[in-house]
Amino acid sequence: MSTTNGSPAMAPDALRPMWQPWLDFWGQMFEQRSDWVEMMLAGTPANVDPAILRKRWLEALAKSLDAYLRSPPFLDGMKRNLEAMTTMKSTSESASREVARQIGLPHVEDISGLYERLETGQELLLARLGQIEHRLTTIEGKMEKAT
């Protein structure tokens, strides 16, 4: 079974975990409604605690939201959204690199490659200067012995 946009249609049983807590909550509310009306009309204070009512409502909300956030359509939508964001990010980076290359501006990869080459050159220069310094101390030592 599929819909016009190609995604699978949701079976009524798949929606039950999302809507059942709300149906239970409102079903209990309508059952208790007649009792409340009778108590209010009789002039007696209602034994209804708003904290309990709020707690029941929040529990129903939590169950419904939990079921919704764990539902396959929501998770599939999240997956597709993350894939689209990843694709967009890589596409925009590729386009910016290409524009920078066409214009002749250096990019991060160019700069990091240049840094690696400079570091290698620095190491070679330091090694060569070490060799020259060693030769110089050897020459100076021989000159001191000769005098």
N, CA and C of each residue as an Amber inpcrd file, in Angstrom:
protein
   441
   0.8450000  -1.1660000   0.0000000   0.0000000   0.0000000   0.0000000
   0.8920000   1.2310000   0.0000000   0.6700000   2.1520000  -0.9500000
   1.4900000   3.3650000  -0.9720000   0.6200000   4.5580000  -1.3320000
   1.1130000   5.7220000  -0.9840000   0.3890000   6.9520000  -1.2620000
   0.8700000   7.5290000  -2.5710000   0.3470000   8.6890000  -2.9420000
   0.7100000   9.2880000  -4.2230000   2.1420000   9.7840000  -4.2490000
   2.7400000  10.1020000  -3.0950000   4.1150000  10.6070000  -3.1210000
   5.1440000   9.4910000  -3.0370000   4.6920000   8.2180000  -3.0290000
   5.6250000   7.1060000  -3.0630000   5.9980000   6.5750000  -1.6920000
   5.6030000   7.2390000  -0.6170000   5.9200000   6.7200000   0.7120000
   4.8300000   5.7490000   1.1300000   5.1810000   4.7560000   1.9580000
   4.1780000   3.7820000   2.3510000   3.0970000   4.4300000   3.2080000
   1.8510000   4.0100000   2.9680000   0.7340000   4.5380000   3.7560000
   0.7640000   3.9220000   5.1400000   0.3410000   4.6750000   6.1230000
   0.3530000   4.1950000   7.5030000  -0.9100000   3.3770000   7.7540000
  -0.7310000   2.2010000   8.3130000  -1.8690000   1.3820000   8.7030000
  -2.4760000   1.9870000   9.9600000  -3.7960000   1.8430000  10.1610000
  -4.4090000   2.3960000  11.3680000  -3.7670000   1.8610000  12.6490000
  -3.3240000   0.6070000  12.6320000  -2.6870000   0.0480000  13.8250000
  -1.3510000   0.7180000  14.1260000  -0.6890000   1.2420000  13.1130000
   0.5860000   1.9110000  13.3350000   0.3880000   3.2380000  14.0620000
  -0.7920000   3.8420000  13.9120000  -1.0770000   5.1120000  14.5770000
  -1.5730000   4.9280000  16.0040000  -1.9810000   3.7150000  16.3480000
  -2.5700000   3.4720000  17.6650000  -1.6650000   3.9040000  18.8170000
  -0.3380000   3.6280000  18.8260000   0.4760000   4.0620000  19.9680000
   0.5180000   5.5800000  20.1410000   0.3260000   6.3130000  19.0580000
   0.3700000   7.7740000  19.1590000  -0.9350000   8.3460000  19.7060000
  -2.0580000   7.7670000  19.3000000  -3.3440000   8.3550000  19.6520000
  -4.0240000   7.7060000  20.8410000  -3.6530000   6.4820000  21.1890000
  -4.3380000   5.7770000  22.2610000  -4.2490000   6.4940000  23.6080000
  -3.0690000   7.0530000  24.0140000  -3.0430000   7.7780000  25.2950000
  -4.0250000   8.9470000  25.3410000  -4.1690000   9.6460000  24.2000000
  -5.1180000  10.7680000  24.1690000  -6.5520000  10.2510000  24.2410000
  -6.8450000   9.1990000  23.5360000  -8.1940000   8.6410000  23.5810000
  -8.5400000   8.1670000  24.9860000  -7.5840000   7.5130000  25.6520000
  -7.8160000   7.0600000  27.0270000  -8.0720000   8.2430000  27.9520000
  -7.2550000   9.2780000  27.8360000  -7.3840000  10.4550000  28.6990000
  -8.7550000  11.0950000  28.5290000  -9.1410000  11.3810000  27.2680000
 -10.4100000  12.0590000  27.0510000 -11.5910000  11.1440000  27.3380000
 -11.4170000   9.8400000  27.1380000 -12.4710000   8.9060000  27.5150000
 -12.7410000   8.9420000  29.0120000 -11.6790000   8.9630000  29.8000000
 -11.8420000   9.0610000  31.2510000 -12.4690000  10.3960000  31.6260000
 -12.0730000  11.4560000  30.9360000 -12.6200000  12.7760000  31.2520000
 -14.1260000  12.8160000  31.0020000 -14.5970000  12.2330000  29.8920000
 -16.0300000  12.2480000  29.6030000 -16.7990000  11.3340000  30.5520000
 -16.1540000  10.2310000  30.9830000 -16.8080000   9.3620000  31.9670000
 -17.0040000  10.0950000  33.2880000 -15.9910000  10.8640000  33.6840000
 -16.0660000  11.5560000  34.9650000 -16.8580000  12.8630000  34.8670000
 -17.1330000  13.3160000  33.6710000 -17.8110000  14.5940000  33.4810000
 -19.1720000  14.6170000  34.1550000 -19.9320000  13.5630000  34.0020000
 -21.2780000  13.5570000  34.5980000 -21.1940000  13.6090000  36.1220000
 -20.2060000  12.9330000  36.7160000 -20.0300000  12.9880000  38.1680000
 -19.7080000  14.4060000  38.6200000 -18.8480000  15.0720000  37.8770000
 -18.4510000  16.4370000  38.2400000 -19.6440000  17.3920000  38.1500000
 -20.4270000  17.2510000  37.0930000 -21.5890000  18.1230000  36.9090000
 -22.5710000  17.9180000  38.0650000 -22.8010000  16.6800000  38.4460000
 -23.7150000  16.4020000  39.5550000 -23.2030000  17.0170000  40.8560000
 -21.8950000  16.9040000  41.1190000 -21.3260000  17.4720000  42.3440000
 -21.4350000  18.9930000  42.3510000 -21.1710000  19.6150000  41.1950000
 -21.2300000  21.0750000  41.1440000 -22.6700000  21.5740000  41.2970000
 -23.6170000  20.8630000  40.6790000 -25.0090000  21.2750000  40.7800000
 -25.5610000  21.0560000  42.1900000 -25.0530000  20.0610000  42.8900000
 -25.5140000  19.7820000  44.2530000 -24.9520000  20.7890000  45.2460000
 -24.0270000  21.6150000  44.8110000 -23.4520000  22.6240000  45.6790000
 -22.3550000  22.0910000  46.5700000 -21.9580000  20.8850000  46.3780000
 -20.8650000  20.3470000  47.1640000 -19.5600000  20.6030000  46.4470000
 -18.4890000  20.8180000  47.1860000 -17.2140000  21.0320000  46.5040000
 -16.7770000  19.7640000  45.7650000 -16.2450000  19.9770000  44.6130000
 -15.7960000  18.8360000  43.8030000 -14.5290000  18.2510000  44.4120000
 -14.4310000  16.9510000  44.3970000 -13.2330000  16.2660000  44.8870000
 -12.2330000  16.0840000  43.7580000 -12.1840000  17.0540000  42.9030000
 -11.2860000  16.9900000  41.7580000 -10.0470000  17.8300000  42.0790000
  -8.9390000  17.1900000  42.0430000  -7.6740000  17.8780000  42.3160000
  -7.0500000  18.2860000  40.9750000  -6.8440000  19.5900000  40.7580000
  -6.2530000  20.0200000  39.4830000  -4.8570000  19.4390000  39.2500000
  -4.1280000  19.1660000  40.3050000  -2.7880000  18.5800000  40.1480000
  -2.8880000  17.1850000  39.5480000  -3.8750000  16.4230000  39.9840000
  -4.0520000  15.0720000  39.4300000  -4.4600000  15.1630000  37.9620000
  -5.3810000  16.0920000  37.6640000  -5.8000000  16.2790000  36.2730000
  -4.6160000  16.6700000  35.4030000  -3.7760000  17.6060000  35.8760000
  -2.5930000  18.0230000  35.1270000  -1.6210000  16.8560000  34.9500000
  -1.4500000  16.0580000  36.0040000  -0.5470000  14.9100000  35.9240000
  -1.0300000  13.9170000  34.8700000  -2.3280000  13.6250000  34.8720000
  -2.8820000  12.6970000  33.8680000  -2.6960000  13.2520000  32.4560000
  -2.9520000  14.5390000  32.3000000  -2.8060000  15.1500000  30.9820000
  -1.3580000  15.0830000  30.5110000  -0.4080000  15.3840000  31.4070000
   1.0100000  15.3360000  31.0320000   1.4630000  13.9050000  30.7420000
   0.9520000  12.9270000  31.4730000   1.2880000  11.5290000  31.1830000
   0.7880000  11.1330000  29.8070000  -0.4440000  11.5270000  29.4690000
  -0.9820000  11.2240000  28.1420000  -0.1660000  11.9160000  27.0630000
   0.2060000  13.1620000  27.3110000   1.0360000  13.8950000  26.3570000
   2.3900000  13.2110000  26.1790000   3.0100000  12.7920000  27.2880000
   4.3250000  12.1420000  27.2130000   4.2460000  10.8400000  26.4250000
   3.2100000  10.0440000  26.6880000   3.0610000   8.7750000  25.9590000
   2.8510000   9.0200000  24.4660000   2.0260000   9.9990000  24.1530000
   1.7390000  10.2910000  22.7510000   2.9800000  10.8020000  22.0300000
   3.6910000  11.7350000  22.6500000   4.9000000  12.2630000  22.0170000
   5.9840000  11.1990000  21.8810000   6.1180000  10.3500000  22.8950000
   7.1020000   9.2820000  22.8200000   6.7930000   8.3430000  21.6650000
   5.5140000   7.9700000  21.5390000   5.1180000   7.0880000  20.4330000
   5.3470000   7.7640000  19.0890000   5.0580000   9.0660000  19.0020000
   5.2690000   9.7900000  17.7460000   6.7470000   9.8580000  17.3840000
   7.5910000  10.1850000  18.3650000   9.0210000  10.3230000  18.0850000
   9.6800000   8.9810000  17.7590000   9.0710000   7.8870000  18.1610000
   9.6090000   6.5590000  17.8460000   8.9430000   5.9400000  16.6250000
   7.9800000   6.6260000  16.0390000   7.2430000   6.0540000  14.9060000
   8.1310000   5.9880000  13.6690000   7.9540000   4.9520000  12.8420000
   8.7550000   4.8190000  11.6220000   8.6590000   6.0210000  10.6770000
   7.4770000   6.6220000  10.4790000   7.4510000   7.7830000   9.5770000
   8.2920000   8.9570000  10.0930000   8.2480000   9.2160000  11.3950000
   9.0440000  10.3110000  11.9480000  10.5270000  10.0080000  11.8080000
  10.9370000   8.7830000  12.1620000  12.3500000   8.4120000  12.0670000
  12.8290000   8.4350000  10.6170000  11.9630000   8.0010000   9.6990000
  12.3220000   8.0420000   8.2800000  12.4830000   9.4900000   7.8160000
  11.5930000  10.3560000   8.2670000  11.7050000  11.7730000   7.9240000
  12.9850000  12.3860000   8.4690000  13.3450000  12.0400000   9.6940000
  14.5930000  12.5370000  10.2760000  15.7930000  12.0450000   9.4690000
  15.7530000  10.7660000   9.0870000  16.8560000  10.1940000   8.3000000
  16.9950000  10.9310000   6.9700000  15.8760000  11.1470000   6.3030000
  15.9120000  11.8410000   5.0060000  16.3970000  13.2850000   5.1700000
  15.9840000  13.9390000   6.2390000  16.4090000  15.3110000   6.4890000
  17.9170000  15.3720000   6.7120000  18.4550000  14.4540000   7.5140000
  19.8990000  14.4420000   7.7640000  20.6840000  14.1220000   6.4940000
  20.1680000  13.1920000   5.6970000  20.8340000  12.8750000   4.4320000
  20.8360000  14.0830000   3.5020000  19.7150000  14.7940000   3.4380000
  19.6340000  15.9760000   2.5740000  20.5880000  17.0670000   3.0570000
  20.6740000  17.2640000   4.3660000  21.5860000  18.2780000   4.9030000
  23.0340000  17.9110000   4.6040000  23.3810000  16.6340000   4.7450000
  24.7420000  16.1860000   4.4650000  25.0760000  16.3770000   2.9860000
  24.1540000  16.0120000   2.1200000  24.3650000  16.1840000   0.6780000
  24.5100000  17.6560000   0.3230000  23.6540000  18.5060000   0.8960000
  23.7310000  19.9330000   0.6210000  25.0690000  20.5080000   1.0900000
  25.5310000  20.0930000   2.2660000  26.7950000  20.6000000   2.8020000
  27.9630000  20.1970000   1.8980000  28.0230000  18.9270000   1.4900000
  29.1310000  18.4920000   0.6360000  29.0580000  19.1520000  -0.7400000
  27.8530000  19.3440000  -1.2640000  27.6970000  20.0070000  -2.5580000
  28.1440000  21.4620000  -2.4890000  27.7610000  22.1580000  -1.4240000
  28.1520000  23.5660000  -1.3070000  29.6630000  23.7050000  -1.1070000
  30.2690000  22.7940000  -0.3460000  31.7270000  22.8400000  -0.1760000
  32.4420000  22.5650000  -1.4910000  31.9270000  21.6050000  -2.2430000
  32.5220000  21.2990000  -3.5410000  32.4010000  22.4890000  -4.4880000
  31.2410000  23.1360000  -4.4800000  31.0390000  24.2960000  -5.3480000
  31.9570000  25.4470000  -4.9380000  32.1130000  25.6770000  -3.6270000
  32.9810000  26.7790000  -3.1890000  34.4400000  26.4950000  -3.5300000
  34.8630000  25.2310000  -3.4360000  36.2320000  24.8790000  -3.8350000
  36.4390000  25.1200000  -5.3280000  35.4400000  24.7560000  -6.1130000
  35.5540000  24.9300000  -7.5640000  35.6000000  26.4100000  -7.9330000
  34.7540000  27.2090000  -7.2900000  34.7700000  28.6540000  -7.5550000
  36.1170000  29.2410000  -7.1540000  36.6210000  28.8570000  -5.9950000
  37.9210000  29.3620000  -5.5400000  39.0310000  28.9410000  -6.4980000
  38.9540000  27.7180000  -7.0140000  39.9640000  27.2430000  -7.9670000
  39.8930000  28.0400000  -9.2550000  38.6650000  28.3100000  -9.7410000
  38.4990000  29.0670000 -10.9800000  38.9990000  30.5020000 -10.8310000
  38.7720000  31.0910000  -9.6620000  39.1960000  32.4710000  -9.4230000
  40.6880000  32.5470000  -9.1320000  41.2280000  31.4610000  -8.5920000
  42.6490000  31.4450000  -8.2510000  42.9050000  31.7200000  -6.7790000
  41.8650000  31.6470000  -5.9550000  42.0330000  31.8460000  -4.5170000
  42.4610000  30.5420000  -3.8550000  43.3450000  30.6250000  -2.8940000
  43.7410000  29.3930000  -2.1990000  42.6080000  28.8830000  -1.3130000
  42.5650000  27.5830000  -1.1540000  41.5590000  26.9420000  -0.3070000
  42.2670000  26.2600000   0.8470000  41.5290000  25.7480000   1.7880000
  42.1080000  25.1300000   2.9850000  43.0730000  24.0050000   2.6160000
  42.7070000  23.1790000   1.6410000  43.5870000  22.0840000   1.2430000
  44.8940000  22.6210000   0.6750000  44.8060000  23.7290000  -0.0830000
  46.0120000  24.3370000  -0.6440000  46.9170000  24.8440000   0.4730000
  46.3310000  25.5190000   1.4330000  47.1080000  26.0930000   2.5270000
  47.7160000  25.0030000   3.3910000  46.9590000  23.9430000   3.6710000
  47.5180000  22.8640000   4.4920000  48.6410000  22.1520000   3.7430000
  48.5200000  21.9850000   2.4250000  49.6030000  21.3870000   1.6370000
  50.8410000  22.2750000   1.6410000  50.6120000  23.5730000   1.5500000
  51.7290000  24.5130000   1.6020000  52.4090000  24.4540000   2.9630000
  51.6340000  24.3770000   4.0290000  52.1960000  24.2980000   5.3770000
  53.0580000  23.0400000   5.5270000  52.5740000  21.9110000   5.0050000
  53.3500000  20.6630000   5.0940000  54.6680000  20.7930000   4.3240000
  54.6200000  21.4090000   3.1500000  55.8560000  21.5930000   2.3780000
  56.8290000  22.5290000   3.0880000  56.3120000  23.6030000   3.6830000
  57.1710000  24.5170000   4.4330000  57.7910000  23.8190000   5.6460000
  57.0100000  23.0000000   6.3140000  57.5310000  22.2720000   7.4760000
  58.6280000  21.2990000   7.0640000  58.4310000  20.6060000   5.9440000
  59.4540000  19.6910000   5.4360000  60.7140000  20.4690000   5.0620000
  60.5500000  21.6110000   4.4050000  61.7060000  22.4400000   4.0430000
  62.4440000  22.9460000   5.2740000  61.6910000  23.3260000   6.3040000
  62.3140000  23.7940000   7.5390000  63.1410000  22.6860000   8.1860000
  62.5940000  21.4830000   8.2080000  63.3330000  20.3500000   8.7840000
  64.6270000  20.0960000   8.0030000  64.5710000  20.1600000   6.6660000
  65.7690000  19.9560000   5.8530000  66.8060000  21.0490000   6.0970000
  66.3210000  22.3070000   6.2140000  67.2430000  23.4190000   6.4850000
  67.9100000  23.2660000   7.8530000  67.1290000  22.8820000   8.8510000
  67.7040000  22.6970000  10.1810000  68.7260000  21.5550000  10.1850000
  68.4250000  20.4870000   9.4680000  69.3840000  19.3800000   9.3880000
  70.6670000  19.8320000   8.6920000  70.5170000  20.5720000   7.6030000
  71.6870000  21.0560000   6.8660000  72.4960000  22.0450000   7.7140000
  71.8170000  22.9430000   8.4410000  72.5170000  23.8700000   9.3310000
  73.2390000  23.1230000  10.4500000  72.6520000  22.0310000  10.9240000
  73.3230000  21.2020000  11.9340000  74.6030000  20.6040000  11.3920000
  74.5560000  20.1400000  10.1380000  75.7650000  19.5870000   9.5080000
  76.8310000  20.6740000   9.3430000  76.4010000  21.8600000   8.9020000
  77.3600000  22.9620000   8.7200000  77.9690000  23.3570000  10.0590000
  77.1440000  23.4020000  11.1110000  77.6490000  23.7660000  12.4270000
  78.6580000  22.7280000  12.9240000  78.3710000  21.4580000  12.6780000
  79.3020000  20.3940000  13.0800000  80.6370000  20.5470000  12.3260000
  80.5700000  20.8020000  11.0330000  81.7930000  21.0020000  10.2420000
  82.5630000  22.2290000  10.7310000  81.8380000  23.2920000  11.0690000
  82.4780000  24.5090000  11.5470000  83.2010000  24.2680000  12.8660000
  82.5620000  23.5590000  13.7910000  83.2260000  23.2690000  15.0740000
  84.4430000  22.3700000  14.8610000  84.3630000  21.4460000  13.9040000
  85.5040000  20.5910000  13.5920000  86.6530000  21.4300000  13.0430000
  86.3710000  22.3250000  12.1200000  87.3960000  23.1950000  11.5230000
  88.0170000  24.0960000  12.5920000  87.1500000  24.6820000  13.4540000
  87.6420000  25.5510000  14.5050000  88.5480000  24.7640000  15.4830000
  88.1490000  23.5310000  15.7740000  88.9690000  22.6940000  16.6660000
  90.3240000  22.4000000  16.0640000  90.3780000  22.1280000  14.7590000
  91.6510000  21.8540000  14.0800000  92.5130000  23.1120000  14.0420000
  91.8980000  24.2840000  13.8730000  92.6530000  25.5370000  13.8220000
  93.2430000  25.8470000  15.1980000  92.5120000  25.5350000  16.2620000
  93.0300000  25.7790000  17.5990000  94.2300000  24.8700000  17.9000000
  94.1700000  23.6470000  17.4230000  95.3000000  22.7110000  17.6330000
  96.5260000  23.1640000  16.8300000  96.2730000  23.7450000  15.6640000
  97.3760000  24.1730000  14.8070000  98.0720000  25.4140000  15.3950000
  97.4260000  26.2060000  16.1270000  98.0620000  27.4190000  16.6560000
  98.6640000  27.2190000  17.9890000
